[in-house]
Every structure is written in structure tokens, then in C-alpha cells.
Amino acid sequence: MVVRIPMSLTGNRKLRQELERLERVERPEIVKAIEVARAHGDLSENAEYHAAKERQSLVEGRILELKDKLGRVEIIDCSKVSTNRAVFGTVVTLMDLTTEVEVTYQLLGPEESDVKKGSISVFSPLGKALLGKEVGDEVKTKTPGGIREFEIISISSSTIQ
């Protein structure tokens, strides 16, 4: 059974651009660097050669990872999701019931989540706790700092696709 990866249109576009850059720019540059390093002679003590081969290994690994993820992606247009409940793509504003501080997060997939930019993964503890909840619902989640309780203040659609 193939495990699907939820992703926004924007996130999918970014991954495809990264894959294209790796295949069309990085890969050829590395091949040239390896050729130049080989021309310097003895490969056993050639730092340039070893650095280029290591870079090649990292790039090829990332290419395989991106192809796998893009092959399993389930694209969701975040601007068209229902805002009746917290679902993938929605923007959820929460009130921390302990600190009374409001925080806002967009629920996205693991490849797109970035807490500093205001997005969390639907697979994170808080993301899982929020899924399916409505405005006014309270959620408890385990965080590195302990159990935290939030109340959902609002749910809105995203401006990104």
C-alpha cells in the first residue's frame, strides 16, 4: 500500500523546481568537478575528488528522495478547502489556555511545515490534535515542554494554493 503525502500546489511546485535544479544544474556541475579532479592524478589523496564524490552522493540521494515523495504526493488546493473544521491547508488561530497568547498556524504536510513561518505538519502532535476540530473546541497536546491546552479561535482558508 502506497502511503500518500499531502502537499499544497505551492509545495509541490517547490519540490519539482528543486528536483529540476538538482538534475539539470547540480548533477552536471558535479560530473565536471569529478573530471577535473581526476585529471589531477592520484585519486587516493585527492581532496577535490573525494569532496566531489561526497557531494555527488548527497545530490543523488536527494534526487531519489524527491522522486519518491513526488510519486506519492496528493496535491490539495489549500485555497479551496472547507473551513468548517481544521483540515489540511486551513489556517488555525489558537489561544494557549496557559499563557493566553494567540498563535496562528497553517496545517500542511511534513515537507512544507516550518514553525518559524507559521506552518505545522498535520502529522505533528499539535497538527494531529487539531485535525477535525471546530472553532471553540479545546485540544490538548504533548509538547517537549509538557502538556499544553489550546482553544481554537478561528479557522480560515489559506491564501496559497
C-alpha positions as CSV (number, residue, x, y, z in Angstrom):
1,M,0.0,0.0,0.0
2,V,1.4,3.4,-1.0
3,V,1.4,6.0,1.7
4,R,0.2,9.3,0.2
5,I,1.9,12.5,1.1
6,P,-0.4,15.5,1.4
7,M,1.0,18.7,-0.2
8,S,-0.2,22.1,-1.4
9,L,0.2,23.1,-5.0
10,T,2.9,25.6,-4.0
11,G,4.8,22.9,-2.0
12,N,4.6,20.5,-5.0
13,R,5.9,23.2,-7.3
14,K,8.9,24.0,-5.0
15,L,9.8,20.3,-4.8
16,R,9.6,19.9,-8.6
17,Q,11.8,23.0,-9.0
18,E,14.4,21.6,-6.6
19,L,14.4,18.3,-8.4
20,E,14.9,20.0,-11.7
21,R,17.7,22.2,-10.4
22,L,19.5,19.1,-8.9
23,E,19.2,17.1,-12.1
24,R,19.9,19.9,-14.6
25,V,22.4,22.1,-12.8
26,E,24.0,20.4,-9.7
27,R,24.5,16.9,-11.3
28,P,26.3,18.2,-14.4
29,E,28.5,20.5,-12.3
30,I,29.5,17.6,-10.1
31,V,30.4,15.5,-13.1
32,K,32.6,18.3,-14.3
33,A,34.2,18.7,-10.9
34,I,35.0,14.9,-10.8
35,E,36.5,15.0,-14.3
36,V,38.7,18.0,-13.3
37,A,39.8,16.2,-10.0
38,R,40.6,13.0,-11.9
39,A,42.8,15.0,-14.2
40,H,45.0,15.9,-11.2
41,G,46.2,12.4,-11.0
42,D,46.4,10.2,-7.8
43,L,42.8,9.8,-6.5
44,S,43.7,8.3,-3.2
45,E,45.0,11.7,-1.8
46,N,42.9,14.0,-4.0
47,A,40.7,16.1,-1.7
48,E,38.8,17.7,-4.6
49,Y,37.9,14.3,-6.0
50,H,36.7,13.0,-2.6
51,A,34.7,16.2,-1.9
52,A,33.0,16.0,-5.4
53,K,32.2,12.3,-4.9
54,E,30.7,13.1,-1.5
55,R,28.6,15.9,-3.0
56,Q,27.5,13.6,-5.8
57,S,26.3,11.0,-3.2
58,L,24.3,13.7,-1.3
59,V,22.7,15.1,-4.5
60,E,21.8,11.6,-5.9
61,G,20.3,10.7,-2.5
62,R,18.2,13.9,-2.5
63,I,17.1,13.2,-6.1
64,L,15.9,9.7,-5.2
65,E,14.1,11.1,-2.1
66,L,12.4,13.8,-4.1
67,K,11.3,11.4,-6.9
68,D,9.8,9.1,-4.2
69,K,7.9,11.8,-2.5
70,L,6.7,13.4,-5.7
71,G,5.5,10.0,-6.8
72,R,3.4,9.6,-3.7
73,V,2.1,13.2,-3.4
74,E,-1.6,14.0,-3.0
75,I,-2.0,17.6,-4.1
76,I,-4.5,19.7,-2.3
77,D,-5.5,23.2,-3.3
78,C,-5.4,25.0,0.1
79,S,-7.5,27.9,-1.1
80,K,-10.4,25.6,-1.7
81,V,-10.6,23.5,1.5
82,S,-13.6,23.8,3.8
83,T,-13.2,25.9,6.9
84,N,-15.9,24.3,9.0
85,R,-13.2,22.1,10.6
86,A,-9.4,22.2,10.9
87,V,-8.2,20.2,7.9
88,F,-5.1,20.1,5.7
89,G,-4.4,23.6,4.3
90,T,-6.6,25.6,6.7
91,V,-5.1,28.4,8.8
92,V,-6.0,27.9,12.5
93,T,-5.7,30.5,15.2
94,L,-5.3,29.2,18.7
95,M,-5.4,30.6,22.2
96,D,-2.9,29.0,24.5
97,L,-5.0,28.5,27.6
98,T,-2.0,28.6,29.9
99,T,-0.3,31.8,28.6
100,E,-3.3,33.3,26.9
101,V,-1.2,34.0,23.9
102,E,-2.7,33.7,20.4
103,V,-0.8,31.7,17.8
104,T,-1.7,31.0,14.1
105,Y,-0.6,28.0,12.1
106,Q,-1.4,26.7,8.7
107,L,-1.8,22.9,8.6
108,L,0.5,21.5,5.9
109,G,2.4,18.3,5.1
110,P,5.8,17.4,6.6
111,E,7.8,18.7,3.6
112,E,6.2,22.2,3.9
113,S,6.0,22.7,7.6
114,D,8.1,25.4,9.2
115,V,7.0,26.7,12.6
116,K,9.0,29.9,12.2
117,K,7.0,30.7,9.0
118,G,3.7,29.8,10.7
119,S,3.0,26.3,9.4
120,I,3.0,22.9,11.1
121,S,2.7,19.4,9.8
122,V,-0.6,17.6,10.0
123,F,1.5,14.7,11.3
124,S,2.9,16.7,14.3
125,P,1.4,16.1,17.7
126,L,-0.4,19.5,17.6
127,G,-1.4,19.0,13.9
128,K,-2.9,15.6,14.7
129,A,-4.8,17.0,17.7
130,L,-6.3,19.9,15.6
131,L,-7.5,17.8,12.6
132,G,-11.3,17.6,12.5
133,K,-11.8,20.1,15.3
134,E,-14.1,23.2,15.0
135,V,-14.0,26.8,16.3
136,G,-14.5,26.7,20.1
137,D,-13.1,23.2,20.6
138,E,-10.2,22.7,23.0
139,V,-7.3,20.5,22.3
140,K,-4.6,19.0,24.5
141,T,-1.2,18.1,23.0
142,K,2.0,16.8,24.4
143,T,5.0,19.1,23.5
144,P,8.6,19.0,24.5
145,G,7.7,21.5,27.3
146,G,4.9,19.3,28.6
147,I,1.1,19.0,28.0
148,R,-0.4,22.2,26.5
149,E,-4.0,23.1,26.0
150,F,-5.4,25.3,23.3
151,E,-8.8,26.7,22.2
152,I,-9.5,27.1,18.5
153,I,-10.4,30.8,18.0
154,S,-10.8,30.7,14.2
155,I,-10.3,28.6,11.1
156,S,-9.8,30.2,7.7
157,S,-8.7,29.3,4.2
158,S,-5.2,29.9,3.0
159,T,-4.0,32.5,0.5
160,I,-1.6,29.9,-1.0
161,Q,-2.8,27.1,-3.2
